[in-house]
Amino acid sequence: MPLYECVLIARNDVTQQQVETIADAIAVQLDTDNGVETGASVKKREYWGLRSLAYRMNKNRKGHYMLLGLDTKAPALNEMERQLRLNEDILRFMTIRVDAIEEAPSAILSRKSDDRERGFRGPKPAGRFESGRKRGFDDREEYRARDDNERDMGFRGGRDAGVEE
């Protein structure tokens, strides 16, 4: 039988267990077609997690991603895609035909594990505003510049503003 990979995106409102239930329903539907066993099966199943979408889809900014590796015939695949279109929890899906289903984790899952293995990188350097000497409120550059200009012009604020020295 031909091999396919299907990636589906579910709404962020549903839970991971509900996404797994959708995948279970797909597996049961592929296995039995009108009560007759077809021999089709889900060879691989990966939950990629709740991820940000590239753009808003049906007012959702995030979605649950799942990859399914399928071994099925075309008519059963068409029925599966029809059921996915009818399901309100599925935002998008894409099915492609592949030569072989890889047993190793997909690129998405292997990249996630690399991110987790980074670990401690040492103490953080001082922030942009924390480096250098500590300044008070009046030591800020704009206040110093204003004070210098006022002194140059001979202006004094307060009670004797109009009195020249």
C-alpha positions in Angstrom: 0.0 0.0 0.0 1.1 3.6 -0.6 2.7 5.5 2.3 1.5 9.0 3.3 2.4 11.6 5.9 -0.3 13.9 7.3 0.3 16.9 9.4 -2.8 18.4 11.1 -3.2 21.5 13.1 -6.0 21.6 15.8 -7.4 24.7 17.6 -5.6 25.9 20.7 -8.8 25.6 22.7 -8.7 21.8 22.6 -6.4 19.8 24.9 -3.6 17.4 24.0 -5.8 14.5 24.9 -8.5 15.7 22.5 -5.9 15.9 19.7 -4.9 12.3 20.6 -8.5 11.3 20.5 -8.8 12.7 16.9 -5.7 10.7 15.9 -7.2 7.6 17.5 -10.4 8.2 15.5 -8.4 8.5 12.3 -6.6 5.2 13.1 -9.9 3.4 13.8 -11.5 4.8 10.7 -8.5 3.7 8.5 -8.4 0.3 10.0 -12.1 -0.5 9.4 -13.9 0.7 6.3 -17.7 0.1 6.6 -17.0 -2.7 9.1 -14.5 -4.5 6.8 -10.8 -4.6 7.9 -8.7 -2.9 5.2 -5.2 -3.5 6.6 -4.5 0.2 6.6 -2.7 1.6 9.7 -1.1 4.5 11.3 2.7 3.6 11.3 3.9 6.8 13.1 2.4 9.3 15.4 4.1 12.4 16.8 2.6 15.2 18.8 4.6 18.3 18.2 2.9 20.4 20.8 1.2 23.8 21.0 3.0 26.1 18.5 2.5 29.6 17.2 1.0 29.8 13.8 2.6 31.9 11.0 -0.7 33.9 10.6 -4.1 33.9 12.2 -6.4 31.0 11.1 -10.1 31.2 12.1 -9.2 33.7 14.9 -6.5 31.4 16.3 -2.9 32.4 16.9 -1.7 29.0 18.1 -2.4 25.4 17.3 -1.7 21.8 18.3 0.5 20.1 15.7 0.4 16.4 15.0 2.2 14.2 12.4 0.8 10.9 11.3 2.6 8.3 9.1 -0.1 6.4 7.2 -0.1 3.1 5.3 -3.4 3.2 3.4 -5.1 3.1 0.0 -6.3 6.2 -1.7 -10.1 5.8 -1.1 -9.5 5.4 2.6 -7.3 8.4 2.6 -10.0 10.5 0.8 -12.5 9.5 3.5 -10.0 10.4 6.2 -9.5 13.9 4.6 -13.2 14.4 4.3 -13.7 13.6 8.0 -10.9 16.1 8.9 -12.6 18.8 6.8 -15.8 18.2 8.7 -14.1 18.3 12.1 -14.5 21.8 13.6 -11.4 21.4 15.8 -9.0 20.9 12.9 -7.8 24.2 11.4 -5.6 22.8 8.6 -4.2 19.5 7.4 -1.8 18.5 4.7 -1.2 15.0 3.3 1.7 14.0 1.1 2.8 10.7 -0.4 6.2 9.5 0.7 8.5 6.7 -0.3 9.2 5.5 3.2 8.1 6.5 6.7 11.1 7.3 8.8 11.3 5.6 12.2 13.5 8.3 13.7 12.0 11.4 15.3 11.1 14.2 12.8 13.2 17.3 12.4 10.7 19.3 14.6 11.1 16.9 17.6 14.9 16.6 17.2 15.2 20.4 17.2 13.2 20.7 20.4 15.5 18.2 22.1 18.6 20.3 21.0 17.0 23.4 22.6 16.5 21.6 25.9 20.1 20.3 26.1 21.7 23.7 26.1 21.6 24.1 29.8 23.4 26.6 31.9 25.5 29.1 30.0 27.1 31.0 32.9 26.2 34.2 34.6 24.4 36.9 32.6 26.4 40.0 31.8 25.4 43.3 33.1 22.4 44.8 31.2 22.6 47.8 29.0 21.6 50.2 31.7 23.3 48.5 34.6 26.8 48.9 33.3 29.0 51.9 34.2 28.8 54.1 37.2 25.5 54.5 39.0 23.8 57.8 38.3 21.2 59.6 40.3 18.1 61.3 38.9 19.8 64.7 38.3 22.9 63.2 36.8 21.1 62.2 33.6 22.6 63.7 30.5 19.6 65.7 29.5 19.4 67.5 32.9 23.1 68.3 32.9 22.8 69.8 29.3 19.9 71.9 30.3 21.6 73.2 33.5 24.7 74.1 31.5 22.6 76.0 28.9 20.7 77.9 31.5 23.9 79.0 33.2 25.4 80.1 29.9 22.4 82.3 29.2 22.5 83.9 32.7 19.0 82.6 33.6 18.1 81.8 37.1 14.8 80.4 38.1 12.9 81.1 41.3 11.9 84.4 43.0 14.5 86.6 41.4 14.0 85.4 37.8 13.8 88.9 36.4 16.7 90.3 38.4 20.1 90.6 36.6 23.3 90.2 38.6 
